[in-house]
Amino acid sequence: MLRPPALKAALRIAAVVGTVLNAVNNGPPWWAGEPVSAWKVVMNYVVPLCVASYSAARQEQRRLAASMTPAPGLHEDRSL
């Protein structure tokens, strides 16, 4: 999850998704000159970062598990 390639990708995803979420969720108040909750602005970036990081970690876990599983038909038959 904290490996540089995965973290870099998660940060890019969070930047794009967070910006879109902020435009949708906070755009009207910003454009009207009304105050916007800093907590909501930050969370619009943190949540996609967490989701992307978790997804990368799960994918890596699955990849490692698959690489440790022997291919079908390659195990020894000890039933004889």
N, C-alpha and C positions, 0 to 999 in steps of 0.2 A: 504494500500500500504506500510505503514511503520511498520506494525505489525511484530514483530520478526520472526514468522514462514514464512510469505510471503517474507520478506526481505532476510532471510537466503536462501530460495529456489531461489529467483531471483539472488542473488549473486553467487550461485553455477552455475546456468545456464549461467550467464554472463561470469564467469571464463572459462567455457568449450567452449562456442560459441565464445567468444572473442579471446581465444587462437587459435582456428581453423581459424577464420577470419584473425588474424595476420599472421598465417603461410601461408595462401593463398595470402593475399594482400601484405605482407611485406617480405615474406620468400626469394624470389629471391634477392632483394637488400641486405638483411642482409647477406645472404650466399656469396654474391659477395663483401662484405665489403663496400658497399655504404651506405651513410647516409639515415636514414628513418625519416619521419616526426613524431615527438612525438604526434602531434595533431591526426594523423591517428591511431596511436597505442592506444591512450586513447579512441578515438571514437569507436574503434572496441570492447571495453568493455562497454562503456556507453550506446550505442544503444541497445544491448541485455538486459542490466539491465533495461532500461526504458520500453522495450517491455514486458519483463517478469513481471515487477512490475504492469504495466497497466493491463495486462491480469489477474493477481491475484486480483487486485482491482475490475475489472469488474465481475469476477466470484463471488467474495464475495457479490457484489451488487446484482447480480442475485439470489444468494442463499438467501439473506435476503429478497428480494422481494417475492420469492417463499414461504418462510416461513410465510409471512404476508398475503398471498392470501388464502382464505378459499377453502377447497377441494370442487370439484364439487358435488352438491347434498346435501350439508350440510347447505345451507342457508335456512332461514325461508321463507315460501311461504305466503306472505301477500295479495295475490290476492283474497282471499275468503272473 
